Amino acid sequence: MSLPNLRALLSKIQKPSQYLGNEVNAVHKDFRSCAVRVVLVFPDAYEIGMSHMGLRILYAILNALPHVVAERCFSPLRDFEQLLREQKVPLFSLESKTPLSEFDIIGISIPHEMAYTNILAILDLAGIPLWQKERHAKHPLVLGGGVGCYNPEPLADFFDAFALGDGEDLIADVACLMSDWKRAHGIDMISQNSQPQSRATLFERLTTIEGIYVPHLFEPVYLPDGTISQIKHQKPGYEKIRKRIVSDLGQHAYPTSLVVPNARLVHDRVGLEIQRGCARGCRFCQAGFVERPVRQRDPQNVVCIADEAVRQTGMDEISLLSLSAGDYPGIVSLVKELNQIFLGKKISLSVPATRTETLTQELVQQVAKVRKTGFTIAPEAGSERLRRVINKGNLASDLFEACRNAFSQGYRLIKFYYMFGLPFEIEDDLQGIAREAEQALAIGRGFSNAVKINIGLSLLIPKPFTPFQWVSQMTTEDAKAKLSLIRRNLTSRAIQLKWPDFSSSMIEGLFARGDRRLGALLFEAYRLGCRFDQWQEHFDFAKWEAAIKTTGVDIGHYLYRERDENEIFPWEHLFEQLDKKFLWQEYQKAREESHTPDCTQTACQACGVCDFDKIRNRVVQSQKQEANVDRGSLVPQRVWI
């Protein structure tokens, strides 16, 4: 698209800066001279997607390859979508303003289920047929990736392939394969490809890459009751898909020349991953199971990355990213060292994911040195009993000590995150949410009368590859009754309660454990105008209700029933390493309120992910030592780095 035409379009919409490109540190390559052209798509607004660390990593890796160009695209807001349709302008990339249909690969990061309608909008605006079966040799490869891919079945009929697991090596392998395939078929631009049979050979080659799932090579077979009897595979030897796992984070360069946005972001800071994976085993947490094993980044590597990223971007906040940052050995020492470097520059540090028992006074003191806003703590459940059920295990005393540490350092607002609708939940657990909040407030009042507590409630959405994948989701009626009970037990005006839209939770839960039959529902909801369903101001449940009625989907089948131990799930053929029997055992241990320890601290718990060769826990330790990695002895399977 020419610049004058773009200016004319952008003059008619709000927030035009998010479509301009040309940001500091954006990569501009000669589009035509590169053998492989990839557009990385995030199906949400620029202000959300630009801070997504996975997108930043893939952008850096691909553009470091001399034969590859990677550009970016985000979901256009409704005003720009309408304008693109009216003017018949195809959706384009930020860097070169090239239509998405002219790329070889459209790589879409899938962050969550509520982004699904945005994905269809992006493909539609790009002029790509929505249904995979309607595409031909001249269309780009539509590749999905990210945390939303562990059950991609509701999207299976819209994608050519999915990348399961860590993307660093996987995306580079796909780019190299695309280059070889194009060379073998004498193809420059896929949009000019005149060899219909070549698309089949591309899919055939993709199946040779570990972590690539080509859904049309599998066919689920359904029983009269709606459950699955089997998942047929069309290619011998391609029956189960193994998740791709990066064995050592230190083997890959971490991006420091982050693109500096043209518009304010929701999370406008340097995100620095200090640890990937978590072995705590919280039974509701999908990330805690699918991102195993634990791999920690060397602290000196963290310091070097932080220093260079700040120098390259000028950002004034560094967020140390992990599922459980407090479990990083020497986290206090690391934060101290970073403060020594950045304190004089007024650059603040945040440690957003910290368990109550690891939130020590010293850590809070270090984090609070530059600026104080709110402080977030996630007890998750309202009683120690229910925390044992979900394998969270933290004590009320840990929670109150963490609050005391925060208040003593001058924090006046603490945010609590709790879940409800958990398995084996009783009334006392819900009342406990109010009790813990009131007691925390009383502790805070010992420091200041200005102290406030904000509680964020979320409804459990049972997710695949967790011990709770077998349970029924709570109905909207029951959720409202439990919410009412919690509200009645909160007496102080200094405690504010926020809760989810239960209609939105229903749609999320529907797709979370859905199968391919939900593709028709998704298409109908998109056709009716559903977009940005994660945004409260855009979510339109009436349209979803109409789509459910039109397609005849039985929501009770997906949401409101307990699964049998041996039921075949839609995702049964994916993530082969994680043992289903282990997850079932964890579900039974939840019934018993039985604890499963962290395998980085105790014995291997036999979840199945580690191969005890390359794939194993890699844990930072101040005293470097060797670990016994004999699986038979079931000792901690760790490698010290």
WORABEL-V325089 format. One record per residue. N is the residue number from 1. SS is DSSP state (a for helix, b for strand, c for the rest). PSI is psi in radians with two decimals (999 if undefined). OMEGA is omega in whole degrees, 0 to 359 (* if undefined). Layout:
BEGIN
N&SS&PSI&OMEGA ; N&SS&PSI&OMEGA
END
This chain:
BEGIN
1&c&2.37&179 ; 2&c&2.66&183 ; 3&a&-0.76&178 ; 4&a&-0.72&179 ; 5&a&-0.68&179 ; 6&a&-0.75&179 ; 7&a&-0.69&180 ; 8&a&-0.67&179 ; 9&a&-0.83&187 ; 10&a&-0.35&179 ; 11&c&-0.18&185 ; 12&c&0.06&187 ; 13&c&2.94&174 ; 14&c&2.69&178 ; 15&c&0.93&182 ; 16&a&-0.39&185 ; 17&a&-0.44&183 ; 18&a&-0.13&179 ; 19&a&0.05&186 ; 20&c&-0.69&190 ; 21&c&-2.73&178 ; 22&c&0.50&177 ; 23&c&2.83&172 ; 24&b&2.32&179 ; 25&c&0.04&172 ; 26&c&2.53&184 ; 27&c&2.22&178 ; 28&c&2.00&177 ; 29&c&2.87&175 ; 30&c&1.88&187 ; 31&c&-0.80&186 ; 32&c&-0.49&185 ; 33&c&-0.22&180 ; 34&c&2.40&184 ; 35&c&-0.58&182 ; 36&b&2.25&182 ; 37&b&2.10&184 ; 38&b&2.35&169 ; 39&b&2.18&179 ; 40&b&2.11&188 ; 41&b&2.33&171 ; 42&b&2.11&189 ; 43&c&0.94&173 ; 44&c&3.09&184 ; 45&c&2.73&178 ; 46&a&-0.76&184 ; 47&a&-0.33&176 ; 48&a&-0.91&189 ; 49&a&-0.50&183 ; 50&c&-0.39&179 ; 51&c&0.08&182 ; 52&c&2.06&187 ; 53&a&-0.63&179 ; 54&a&-0.73&179 ; 55&a&-0.74&179 ; 56&a&-0.71&181 ; 57&a&-0.84&181 ; 58&a&-0.66&179 ; 59&a&-0.76&180 ; 60&a&-0.77&182 ; 61&a&-0.83&183 ; 62&a&-0.75&182 ; 63&a&-0.25&173 ; 64&a&-0.29&177 ; 65&c&2.16&187 ; 66&c&-0.45&184 ; 67&c&0.09&185 ; 68&b&2.44&168 ; 69&b&2.34&177 ; 70&b&2.24&178 ; 71&b&3.09&187 ; 72&b&2.71&174 ; 73&b&2.47&178 ; 74&b&2.87&179 ; 75&c&2.21&174 ; 76&c&2.46&175 ; 77&c&2.92&189 ; 78&a&-0.64&182 ; 79&a&-0.66&180 ; 80&a&-0.62&175 ; 81&a&-0.81&180 ; 82&a&-0.71&181 ; 83&a&-0.73&177 ; 84&a&-0.71&180 ; 85&a&-0.78&181 ; 86&a&-0.72&183 ; 87&a&-0.03&181 ; 88&c&0.76&178 ; 89&c&2.15&180 ; 90&c&2.62&179 ; 91&c&2.43&189 ; 92&b&2.90&178 ; 93&c&2.78&181 ; 94&c&-0.71&189 ; 95&c&-1.00&185 ; 96&c&-0.02&182 ; 97&c&0.56&179 ; 98&c&2.36&176 ; 99&b&2.47&182 ; 100&a&-0.50&182 ; 101&a&-0.24&181 ; 102&a&0.02&176 ; 103&c&2.78&175 ; 104&c&-0.69&184 ; 105&b&2.26&169 ; 106&b&1.82&182 ; 107&b&1.98&186 ; 108&b&2.06&172 ; 109&b&2.25&182 ; 110&c&1.78&186 ; 111&c&-0.52&183 ; 112&c&3.01&186 ; 113&a&-0.50&185 ; 114&a&0.05&175 ; 115&a&-0.01&188 ; 116&a&-0.75&182 ; 117&a&-0.56&176 ; 118&a&-0.60&179 ; 119&a&-0.78&178 ; 120&a&-0.66&179 ; 121&a&-0.72&180 ; 122&a&-0.83&179 ; 123&a&-0.75&180 ; 124&a&-0.80&180 ; 125&a&-0.43&178 ; 126&c&-0.11&182 ; 127&c&0.35&178 ; 128&c&2.24&175 ; 129&c&2.34&184 ; 130&c&-0.70&184 ; 131&c&2.28&183 ; 132&a&-0.63&184 ; 133&a&-0.28&181 ; 134&a&-0.06&180 ; 135&c&2.74&179 ; 136&c&-2.94&190 ; 137&c&-0.40&184 ; 138&c&0.02&181 ; 139&c&2.60&178 ; 140&c&2.79&171 ; 141&b&2.13&178 ; 142&b&1.91&188 ; 143&b&2.19&178 ; 144&b&2.62&178 ; 145&b&3.10&177 ; 146&c&-3.10&186 ; 147&a&-0.32&179 ; 148&a&0.11&185 ; 149&a&0.01&183 ; 150&c&-0.44&162 ; 151&c&1.48&181 ; 152&c&0.10&189 ; 153&a&-0.67&176 ; 154&a&-0.36&180 ; 155&a&-0.01&191 ; 156&c&-0.61&183 ; 157&c&-0.03&180 ; 158&c&-0.23&184 ; 159&c&2.63&173 ; 160&c&-0.66&182 ; 161&b&2.82&175 ; 162&b&2.56&175 ; 163&b&2.00&184 ; 164&c&2.13&175 ; 165&b&-2.77&182 ; 166&c&2.38&190 ; 167&a&-0.20&190 ; 168&a&-0.98&180 ; 169&a&-0.60&186 ; 170&a&-0.83&183 ; 171&a&-0.60&177 ; 172&a&-0.68&178 ; 173&a&-0.73&180 ; 174&a&-0.72&180 ; 175&a&-0.74&179 ; 176&a&-0.69&177 ; 177&a&-0.74&179 ; 178&a&-0.71&178 ; 179&a&-0.81&180 ; 180&a&-0.73&181 ; 181&a&-0.75&179 ; 182&a&-0.72&180 ; 183&a&-0.73&182 ; 184&a&-0.53&182 ; 185&c&0.12&178 ; 186&c&0.66&184 ; 187&c&2.26&172 ; 188&c&-1.14&178 ; 189&c&2.17&178 ; 190&a&-0.60&181 ; 191&a&-0.22&177 ; 192&a&0.22&182 ; 193&c&2.24&182 ; 194&c&0.35&182 ; 195&c&1.58&183 ; 196&c&-0.63&184 ; 197&c&-0.28&185 ; 198&a&-0.49&181 ; 199&a&-0.66&178 ; 200&a&-0.67&179 ; 201&a&-0.54&176 ; 202&a&-0.81&179 ; 203&a&-0.68&179 ; 204&a&-0.76&180 ; 205&a&-0.66&182 ; 206&a&-0.56&182 ; 207&c&-0.24&180 ; 208&c&-0.15&181 ; 209&c&2.17&178 ; 210&c&2.26&180 ; 211&c&-0.16&180 ; 212&b&2.22&180 ; 213&b&2.07&177 ; 214&c&1.74&192 ; 215&a&-0.52&183 ; 216&a&-0.08&174 ; 217&a&0.11&177 ; 218&b&2.61&180 ; 219&b&1.98&176 ; 220&b&2.48&178 ; 221&b&2.26&188 ; 222&b&2.55&174 ; 223&c&2.88&179 ; 224&c&-0.50&180 ; 225&c&0.06&177 ; 226&c&-0.20&177 ; 227&c&2.98&184 ; 228&b&2.30&178 ; 229&b&-0.60&177 ; 230&b&2.83&174 ; 231&b&1.86&183 ; 232&b&2.49&175 ; 233&b&2.49&185 ; 234&c&-0.34&184 ; 235&c&2.09&177 ; 236&c&2.36&181 ; 237&c&-0.13&179 ; 238&c&1.27&189 ; 239&c&-0.58&178 ; 240&c&2.46&181 ; 241&b&2.18&178 ; 242&c&2.34&175 ; 243&c&2.44&177 ; 244&b&2.29&184 ; 245&c&2.19&171 ; 246&c&2.11&187 ; 247&c&-0.54&185 ; 248&c&2.03&181 ; 249&a&-0.47&182 ; 250&a&-0.20&180 ; 251&a&-0.18&182 ; 252&c&2.32&176 ; 253&c&2.41&180 ; 254&c&2.37&184 ; 255&c&2.28&176 ; 256&c&-0.46&177 ; 257&c&1.12&183 ; 258&c&2.50&178 ; 259&c&2.19&180 ; 260&b&2.06&191 ; 261&c&2.69&174 ; 262&c&-0.35&184 ; 263&c&2.78&179 ; 264&c&2.34&180 ; 265&c&2.82&174 ; 266&c&-0.70&177 ; 267&c&1.45&186 ; 268&c&1.43&185 ; 269&c&2.99&173 ; 270&b&2.02&175 ; 271&b&2.10&186 ; 272&b&1.93&182 ; 273&b&1.97&178 ; 274&c&-0.32&182 ; 275&b&2.42&173 ; 276&b&2.37&182 ; 277&c&2.74&179 ; 278&c&2.39&181 ; 279&c&0.27&179 ; 280&c&-0.55&174 ; 281&c&0.57&174 ; 282&c&2.17&196 ; 283&c&-0.22&177 ; 284&c&-0.22&195 ; 285&c&1.89&179 ; 286&a&-0.78&182 ; 287&a&-0.61&181 ; 288&a&-0.38&178 ; 289&a&-0.74&186 ; 290&a&-0.33&181 ; 291&c&0.22&176 ; 292&c&2.72&359 ; 293&c&-3.13&177 ; 294&c&2.24&175 ; 295&b&2.05&184 ; 296&b&2.54&181 ; 297&c&2.43&179 ; 298&c&2.34&185 ; 299&a&-0.64&179 ; 300&a&-0.55&174 ; 301&a&-0.69&177 ; 302&a&-0.80&181 ; 303&a&-0.77&180 ; 304&a&-0.74&179 ; 305&a&-0.79&181 ; 306&a&-0.81&181 ; 307&a&-0.80&182 ; 308&a&-0.67&181 ; 309&a&-0.72&178 ; 310&a&-0.71&179 ; 311&a&-0.65&184 ; 312&a&-0.42&188 ; 313&a&-0.46&184 ; 314&c&0.18&180 ; 315&c&2.68&187 ; 316&c&0.29&175 ; 317&b&2.42&176 ; 318&b&2.22&179 ; 319&b&2.13&180 ; 320&b&1.88&192 ; 321&b&2.36&177 ; 322&c&2.78&173 ; 323&c&-0.43&179 ; 324&c&1.41&188 ; 325&a&-0.53&180 ; 326&a&-0.29&178 ; 327&a&-0.13&178 ; 328&c&2.03&182 ; 329&c&2.34&180 ; 330&c&0.47&181 ; 331&a&-0.66&180 ; 332&a&-0.77&179 ; 333&a&-0.69&179 ; 334&a&-0.81&180 ; 335&a&-0.67&177 ; 336&a&-0.81&181 ; 337&a&-0.71&177 ; 338&a&-0.68&177 ; 339&a&-0.67&178 ; 340&a&-0.58&180 ; 341&a&-0.70&193 ; 342&a&-0.21&186 ; 343&a&-0.76&180 ; 344&a&-0.28&179 ; 345&a&0.11&180 ; 346&c&0.67&176 ; 347&c&2.14&185 ; 348&b&2.79&178 ; 349&b&2.52&173 ; 350&b&2.53&178 ; 351&c&1.46&195 ; 352&c&-0.38&184 ; 353&c&1.65&184 ; 354&c&2.25&177 ; 355&c&2.67&185 ; 356&a&-0.69&184 ; 357&a&-0.23&178 ; 358&a&0.00&182 ; 359&c&1.31&185 ; 360&c&2.87&179 ; 361&a&-0.66&181 ; 362&a&-0.71&179 ; 363&a&-0.80&178 ; 364&a&-0.74&180 ; 365&a&-0.74&180 ; 366&a&-0.75&182 ; 367&a&-0.52&186 ; 368&c&0.03&191 ; 369&c&-0.58&184 ; 370&c&-0.96&180 ; 371&c&2.64&179 ; 372&c&2.22&171 ; 373&c&-1.94&173 ; 374&c&2.96&177 ; 375&b&2.37&186 ; 376&b&2.30&177 ; 377&b&2.43&183 ; 378&b&1.50&175 ; 379&b&-0.50&176 ; 380&b&-0.73&180 ; 381&c&2.71&191 ; 382&c&0.17&177 ; 383&c&2.74&177 ; 384&a&-0.60&178 ; 385&a&-0.86&182 ; 386&a&-0.50&175 ; 387&a&-0.50&172 ; 388&a&-0.66&178 ; 389&a&-0.78&184 ; 390&c&0.06&179 ; 391&c&0.44&174 ; 392&c&-0.82&167 ; 393&c&-0.18&183 ; 394&c&2.60&184 ; 395&c&2.77&175 ; 396&a&-0.63&179 ; 397&a&-0.60&176 ; 398&a&-0.75&181 ; 399&a&-0.84&184 ; 400&a&-0.59&177 ; 401&a&-0.68&177 ; 402&a&-0.73&178 ; 403&a&-0.76&180 ; 404&a&-0.71&179 ; 405&a&-0.72&180 ; 406&a&-0.82&181 ; 407&a&-0.64&182 ; 408&a&-0.38&179 ; 409&c&0.20&173 ; 410&c&0.01&176 ; 411&c&2.39&181 ; 412&c&-0.09&177 ; 413&b&2.19&173 ; 414&b&2.35&178 ; 415&b&2.25&176 ; 416&b&2.44&172 ; 417&b&2.18&177 ; 418&b&2.68&172 ; 419&b&2.66&169 ; 420&b&3.00&190 ; 421&c&0.33&180 ; 422&c&2.67&176 ; 423&c&2.49&175 ; 424&c&0.42&179 ; 425&c&2.43&177 ; 426&c&3.01&185 ; 427&a&-0.66&182 ; 428&a&-0.55&178 ; 429&a&-0.66&179 ; 430&a&-0.71&176 ; 431&a&-0.51&179 ; 432&a&-0.50&176 ; 433&a&-0.81&179 ; 434&a&-0.72&181 ; 435&a&-0.80&182 ; 436&a&-0.68&179 ; 437&a&-0.75&180 ; 438&a&-0.70&180 ; 439&a&-0.66&177 ; 440&a&-0.70&178 ; 441&a&-0.72&179 ; 442&a&-0.68&176 ; 443&a&-0.77&180 ; 444&a&-0.63&180 ; 445&a&-0.29&174 ; 446&c&-0.24&179 ; 447&c&-0.62&182 ; 448&c&2.49&175 ; 449&c&-0.13&181 ; 450&c&-0.02&183 ; 451&c&2.45&176 ; 452&b&2.68&176 ; 453&b&2.21&172 ; 454&b&2.28&178 ; 455&b&2.17&172 ; 456&b&2.07&179 ; 457&b&2.49&170 ; 458&b&2.59&178 ; 459&b&2.35&178 ; 460&c&2.18&169 ; 461&c&1.83&180 ; 462&c&2.26&186 ; 463&c&2.65&175 ; 464&c&2.69&178 ; 465&c&0.57&170 ; 466&c&2.81&176 ; 467&a&-0.31&180 ; 468&a&0.23&178 ; 469&a&-0.23&180 ; 470&a&-0.19&192 ; 471&c&2.82&175 ; 472&c&2.45&172 ; 473&c&2.57&180 ; 474&c&2.42&178 ; 475&c&2.78&179 ; 476&a&-0.69&180 ; 477&a&-0.79&180 ; 478&a&-0.65&180 ; 479&a&-0.73&179 ; 480&a&-0.67&179 ; 481&a&-0.71&180 ; 482&a&-0.65&176 ; 483&a&-0.74&179 ; 484&a&-0.68&178 ; 485&a&-0.78&179 ; 486&a&-0.76&182 ; 487&a&-0.66&180 ; 488&a&-0.47&183 ; 489&a&-0.13&177 ; 490&c&2.13&186 ; 491&c&-0.41&185 ; 492&c&2.41&176 ; 493&c&-0.26&179 ; 494&c&-0.04&177 ; 495&b&2.04&180 ; 496&b&2.39&183 ; 497&b&2.28&174 ; 498&b&2.48&183 ; 499&c&2.85&185 ; 500&c&2.88&169 ; 501&c&1.95&185 ; 502&a&-0.44&175 ; 503&a&-0.72&177 ; 504&a&-0.71&178 ; 505&a&-0.60&179 ; 506&a&-0.78&180 ; 507&a&-0.73&178 ; 508&a&-0.81&180 ; 509&a&-0.60&179 ; 510&a&-0.83&182 ; 511&a&-0.45&183 ; 512&a&-0.72&179 ; 513&c&0.52&184 ; 514&c&3.03&178 ; 515&c&-2.98&186 ; 516&a&-0.38&181 ; 517&a&-0.30&179 ; 518&a&-0.10&177 ; 519&a&-0.67&179 ; 520&a&-0.67&177 ; 521&a&-0.80&180 ; 522&a&-0.79&180 ; 523&a&-0.74&181 ; 524&a&-0.71&178 ; 525&a&-0.72&177 ; 526&a&-0.77&181 ; 527&a&-0.57&180 ; 528&c&-0.15&175 ; 529&c&0.17&179 ; 530&c&2.27&178 ; 531&c&2.73&174 ; 532&c&0.91&185 ; 533&c&-0.29&177 ; 534&c&-0.36&182 ; 535&c&2.15&184 ; 536&c&-0.64&183 ; 537&c&-0.24&180 ; 538&c&-0.38&183 ; 539&c&2.22&183 ; 540&c&1.64&184 ; 541&a&-0.51&180 ; 542&a&-0.67&178 ; 543&a&-0.66&177 ; 544&a&-0.70&177 ; 545&a&-0.71&179 ; 546&a&-0.71&180 ; 547&a&-0.69&177 ; 548&a&-0.73&180 ; 549&a&-0.77&182 ; 550&a&-0.73&185 ; 551&a&-0.18&177 ; 552&c&0.45&180 ; 553&c&2.31&176 ; 554&c&1.67&184 ; 555&a&-0.50&179 ; 556&a&-0.58&180 ; 557&a&-0.66&183 ; 558&a&-0.52&189 ; 559&a&-0.84&199 ; 560&c&0.92&175 ; 561&c&2.56&173 ; 562&c&2.45&176 ; 563&c&2.58&174 ; 564&c&2.67&181 ; 565&c&-0.70&187 ; 566&c&0.19&178 ; 567&c&2.40&176 ; 568&b&2.09&181 ; 569&c&2.74&177 ; 570&c&-0.46&182 ; 571&c&0.30&187 ; 572&c&-0.55&185 ; 573&c&0.11&184 ; 574&b&2.73&180 ; 575&c&1.14&186 ; 576&c&-0.55&187 ; 577&c&-0.68&186 ; 578&c&2.15&188 ; 579&c&2.11&179 ; 580&a&-0.61&179 ; 581&a&-0.64&177 ; 582&a&-0.75&180 ; 583&a&-0.68&178 ; 584&a&-0.71&177 ; 585&a&-0.65&178 ; 586&a&-0.61&176 ; 587&a&-0.73&178 ; 588&a&-0.62&177 ; 589&a&-0.51&175 ; 590&a&-0.73&176 ; 591&a&-0.66&185 ; 592&c&-0.02&185 ; 593&c&0.68&185 ; 594&c&2.45&185 ; 595&c&2.41&170 ; 596&c&2.10&186 ; 597&c&2.87&177 ; 598&c&2.15&185 ; 599&c&-0.10&171 ; 600&c&-0.19&182 ; 601&c&-0.39&183 ; 602&c&-2.61&183 ; 603&c&2.73&172 ; 604&c&2.37&181 ; 605&c&0.08&174 ; 606&c&0.84&175 ; 607&c&-0.33&175 ; 608&c&-0.16&187 ; 609&c&-0.75&184 ; 610&c&2.52&172 ; 611&c&-0.03&177 ; 612&c&0.37&171 ; 613&c&-1.49&177 ; 614&c&-0.64&186 ; 615&c&1.86&182 ; 616&c&2.93&178 ; 617&b&2.35&176 ; 618&b&1.87&192 ; 619&b&2.32&177 ; 620&c&2.42&178 ; 621&c&2.41&179 ; 622&c&-0.66&175 ; 623&c&1.79&182 ; 624&c&2.37&180 ; 625&c&2.86&178 ; 626&c&2.60&178 ; 627&c&2.53&175 ; 628&c&2.15&182 ; 629&c&0.52&176 ; 630&c&1.94&185 ; 631&a&-0.62&184 ; 632&a&-0.53&181 ; 633&a&-0.19&178 ; 634&c&0.78&173 ; 635&c&2.95&181 ; 636&c&2.18&182 ; 637&c&1.55&187 ; 638&b&2.64&171 ; 639&b&2.19&182 ; 640&b&2.34&182 ; 641&c&999&*
END
